[in-house]
Amino acid sequence: MEKTKRIIDYLIDERNQKSEAAVRISLPFNNHDDVRAELEVWITRREYPKESPLIVEGYSAEDISKLAPFMDGVGVYNFMISLRERPENAKRIIAEGFVRK
């Protein structure tokens, strides 16, 4: 949980998540240090890196943000983890236009 403290704090303080939900949402970031690090930059600056951004399956966080403007940084970077762990499923979601139910 110490690894994801900044993410948890953001979720509680700025997105008004309950502590338990914030911890649950932050769990995937424990296993992806590079994704977590870039998200922490987003939390600080509220912008996606332009120079040398993390690329997963051909997509940067800014690319995902443009495709799914309803997502904040946590959602975007969580989706980057989905691209890494389940690329075929994530690419299907992109191809379908991030249909929201």
N, C-alpha and C positions, 0 to 999 in steps of 0.2 A: 504493500500500500504506500510505502514511502516513495517508491519510484513515481507514482502517479499523483502525489499530493497536490501539485499545481492544477492538474486536471480536475481532481475532486473539488478543490477549493473553487475553481471557476464554475463548476456545475452547481455547487451549493450557493455560492454568493451571487452569481450573475444569471443563472438559469433557474434558480429557486428549486433545485432538486432536493429531495430528502437525502440524508446522508447515505442510507442503504442503497438507494437508486444510483447515487453518484458513484459509489464504490463499484457497483455492478457494471455501470456504463464504462468505467475506467479500466476494468479488468483486462480486456484485450490488449491494451497498450503496454502491459507488463512484459509481453513477449516480443515486442517490436520497438526496440530502443530508437531506431532511426525515425520511425513514424511518430513516436511519442515526442522526440526532440523537436521535430518540425511543428507539431501541434503546440508545444510549449512556446515556440516563437510566435505562432499565430495568436495564442492567448495574450501575449505581451503586446504585439504590434497590430493585431487585427488585420493583417494582410498576409497573403501567401508569398513565399520567397520567389523572386524573379530569377536570381542567379543560382545556378546549380540546384534546382529543386529536386526533391526525391521523385523518382519516376518508377511507377509500378505498372507493369503490363502496358507500357506506353502512355500512361496518364500521370500528370502531376496533380497536386491538390487543387491548383487553380483551374485546371481543365475540368475536374469533377465539380468544382464550385459553379462553373459556368453552365455545365450540363444540368445541375441540380441546385438552382439558386435558393431554394427553400432550406438548404442545409447550412448550419453554422460550421465552424471549424471542427468541432468534435464529430459531427456527422460526416463531414468530408473525410477526415482522417480515419474514422471508423470504416468508411467505405474503402479507403486505400488498403486497410487490413483485409477486407473482404476480397479485394482484387488479388491480393497476395495469396490468401489461404484458399479461396474458391474462385479462381479466375473465370472459369466458364460461366458460373452462375452470375458473377458480377458483370461480366461482359453482356450477358443476356439482359440484365437490368438496364444497362446503359443503352443497348439496342432498342429496348422497349420504351425508352424515354423516362425512366424513373417513375413509372406509374404509381401513384399514391392511392391507397385504398381508404 
